């Protein structure tokens, strides 16, 4: 708390303390009413259906090379995949993830998916984010519903690296949002006047209040001038997003839960193998995660990062050197708090008979099981909440165990 | 100035230019319905029309033909130069589009363009479509906003920008001659999104088998490669001239489209329980049937009501729009007129959040920007602000387009960005701007929708710039 107060004070000095006082009163009270635990949870939504057989290639499977054709990765050559356990590997672009795996800080999952079984991105993302069994039956996100049982439901503890939180973090508990690139923040006196104008508009006043409560922390997080180079149009470089999130999460009194929303995975055409469009995207993600780890500093050891996508893709290449929408795919759990160094997969092979509808990588485990395991063992969410409000109708998705270091 | 006049200008239009609410107040509904006709076309800065999509595709393909030579000559400057030039095409097109939004005397027709362009999203996040985005909207959207849905759908489905964006240009029937020779095959992307996002809607009644069926029907629907197709080992085969039976004579096809019989998957196709013939006509009939399907009427009516009426529109309003769509065979002019006539669209209360492009446009219209002597710089500033607020026309992150609910644009960072924009825009006002003048602007732009709290905040502001920033930050200006 002391560190935070000091930084807030220096901020106020910068703005002119007299006019700022009336403004800062309210957010101070609401945002830091309780001291949260020290665990950090990051959820990365990989929007667009990541090709799981490219990210976590089952190179030891006898049918792998034939099934993947031109998309097959190899364990030798100029850009070899990173072998994990003889059967599975990591894409050549995921060098930092390989280091984390070697440090027993990463678990790779295969043949995993949400319960959704059709092939629409937007329905699939809805199921992934709402935690429901079917699309469009729940109107808020499972991560938001989990905040209160985590003890983080009173605001200021959950952050989306976005201008507006995605569905995953939308719901009854307050969540704020932050982006590295932004217009210059107006002076406090002006913001105080605007706040008065919003008295009758619940949505605007709440959003402004949440933004202000994060301002001080965000200014610390923006110390790195490279953040400002990242506009929303510069999608190739994910590092400022991850680094900014890491710095915000690293504070003693800052947010504990963060969501990043990374698109660009819908590789219908010229997907490439060891290098190409997908390899570049994976490399950007890999660099981002490394930046997140660096920015977290000592808090890395308290952190779990779960990455999930709406579904996998077809096992075989389509007619234009890409892959079409599929079913099962890959997922990752990483961080200093993770009991890693292994791959979890109920692997059934790549023969035509093993593929879903003769075409897709199949789904043999449920992403909700993974999420529940992380929420239970990392964030202390009780089973009653996990199986009740957070993931209703999830009895057939048993909570995974052994994901988090004791 | 009436409340209805203010609602017409703000809810259906793009925010008031000076005098606009007063004009609309004379007969708000007539002011709107008088705008329902093919949209205006943005022009290049020198007043000439932009290049056609076909010509721009020609540029793109000519470049691809040369690229190999450039790579071999190891001339990175030339490659960089091409991308710079392609980007400039986009910047010029988008500048003109923004300028039209700022100055149009037919703002409702522009809103219809923006709605349909977003419904039939292509995205410049896909680099291959960047130089074609302007042409796409000019050729496949603007002419049809008061026409038939089927005509817009056909123009969209045959426009080079869409064929590239959703990969249909490369989708080849695996049993076609080209597929056999080149070992290429189907790409499902367009077949799926054409039903899910552009016509039936995701619950409109189709299966994975139907996705493949539609993809098969659309094989061979590609772009006219002109001379570029003479390169490559299978060029002549892929190029294959039309046979008499296959030559599509449909005037509704976009320029730059070409049907390649040798890429078309042979045989009849069963789509959603109906058998479609081999050849171009199979896909063409599928487009017709999708455009006139009752599921499409429901999907479109719902989206239209969400956009113009409310995030959760009354079911009766959706039903009325749906009936209009069905009864008129998908007449989009009639649909626009029906939403104007819908009483639910005229409820005073706080409306939907303006999306960033709408918000910035409304602010520019309020101030009668851009000033002619500074136009280019001011338009650039608006475009940059849109990017920083996370929305840019024809640059959505997925083919679903930009979201259209208030909550999508009202997160903490989003709201702070909007206030920051308002403050920045108001920080360099001309000397003669007074608080009294800002109040006058507010009355002119919002009419009876201006709240007492905003009026008194403006009166108590330190200077005119702060008063203006308060107005642009106010809830009644953020919402429409």
Contacts between the chains, C-beta under 8 A, distances in Angstrom:
chain1	res1	chain2	res2	distance
A	47	B	397	7.4
A	47	B	398	7.3
A	48	B	398	7.0
A	118	B	208	7.4
A	119	B	192	7.1
A	119	B	208	6.3
A	119	B	211	7.4
A	120	B	192	7.5
A	120	B	196	5.5
A	120	B	202	5.2
A	121	B	398	6.6
A	121	B	400	7.5
A	122	B	196	7.6
A	122	B	197	8.0
A	122	B	202	6.9
A	122	B	398	7.7
A	122	B	400	5.5
A	123	B	202	5.8
A	135	B	202	7.7
A	160	B	411	7.1
A	162	B	390	7.8
A	162	B	411	6.8
A	162	B	413	7.1
A	163	B	389	6.8
A	163	B	390	4.5
A	163	B	409	8.0
A	163	B	411	5.5
A	163	B	413	4.5
A	163	B	414	4.1
A	163	B	417	6.5
A	164	B	390	7.9
A	164	B	407	7.1
A	164	B	408	5.8
A	164	B	409	6.3
A	164	B	410	6.5
A	164	B	411	2.9
A	164	B	412	8.0
A	164	B	413	7.2
A	164	B	414	4.8
A	165	B	411	5.4
A	170	B	407	7.0
A	176	B	411	7.8
A	176	B	412	4.4
A	176	B	413	7.8
A	177	B	411	4.2
A	177	B	412	4.7
A	177	B	413	4.2
A	177	B	414	7.1
A	178	B	412	7.4
A	178	B	413	5.4
A	179	B	390	7.5
A	179	B	413	5.1
A	179	B	417	8.0
A	181	B	388	6.1
A	182	B	388	6.3
A	182	B	413	7.1
A	182	B	416	7.4
A	182	B	417	5.7
A	182	B	420	6.7
A	183	B	385	7.0
A	183	B	388	5.7
A	183	B	417	5.9
A	183	B	420	3.7
A	183	B	421	5.6
A	183	B	424	5.8
A	184	B	420	6.2
A	184	B	424	6.6
A	185	B	416	6.9
A	185	B	420	5.9
A	186	B	419	6.0
A	186	B	420	5.7
A	186	B	423	4.1
A	186	B	469	7.5
A	190	B	423	6.1
A	190	B	466	6.4
A	190	B	469	6.7
A	191	B	419	6.9
A	193	B	457	5.9
A	193	B	461	7.5
A	193	B	466	7.6
A	193	B	470	6.1
A	194	B	419	5.6
A	194	B	470	6.6
A	194	B	473	4.8
A	196	B	453	7.3
A	196	B	457	6.7
A	197	B	453	5.8
A	197	B	454	6.1
A	197	B	457	5.6
A	197	B	470	6.5
A	197	B	473	6.7
A	197	B	474	5.4
A	197	B	475	6.8
A	198	B	475	6.3
A	199	B	453	7.1
A	200	B	451	7.7
A	200	B	453	7.1
A	200	B	475	7.1
A	201	B	350	6.6
A	201	B	475	4.1
A	203	B	353	7.8
A	203	B	406	7.1
A	203	B	407	7.7
A	203	B	410	5.2
A	204	B	410	6.8
A	204	B	415	5.9
A	204	B	475	5.6
A	204	B	478	6.6
A	207	B	410	5.6
A	207	B	411	6.1
A	207	B	412	4.8
A	207	B	414	7.1
A	207	B	415	4.0
A	207	B	416	7.7
A	208	B	412	7.5
A	208	B	415	5.4
A	208	B	416	6.8
A	208	B	419	7.3
A	210	B	412	3.9
A	211	B	412	3.9
A	211	B	413	6.2
A	211	B	415	6.2
A	211	B	416	3.9
A	212	B	416	7.8
A	214	B	412	6.9
A	231	B	387	5.6
A	231	B	388	6.5
A	232	B	387	5.8
A	232	B	388	7.1
A	232	B	390	5.0
A	233	B	387	5.1
A	233	B	392	7.2
A	233	B	395	7.6
A	235	B	125	6.8
A	263	B	397	4.8
A	263	B	398	6.8
A	266	B	189	8.0
A	266	B	398	7.4
A	268	B	166	7.9
A	268	B	167	4.9
A	268	B	187	5.8
A	268	B	188	7.7
A	268	B	189	4.4
A	269	B	167	4.8
A	269	B	170	6.1
A	269	B	187	6.7
A	269	B	189	7.9
A	318	B	185	6.4
A	318	B	186	6.4
A	318	B	187	5.4
A	318	B	188	6.9
A	319	B	170	7.5
A	319	B	171	6.2
A	319	B	172	5.5
A	319	B	174	6.4
A	319	B	179	7.2
A	319	B	184	4.8
A	319	B	185	2.6
A	319	B	186	4.7
A	319	B	187	5.5
A	320	B	167	6.1
A	320	B	170	4.2
A	320	B	171	6.7
A	320	B	172	7.7
A	320	B	184	6.5
A	320	B	185	7.6
A	320	B	187	4.7
A	322	B	167	7.5
A	322	B	187	7.1
A	324	B	187	7.1
A	324	B	188	4.4
A	324	B	189	7.0
A	325	B	188	7.1
A	325	B	192	7.0
A	357	B	208	7.0
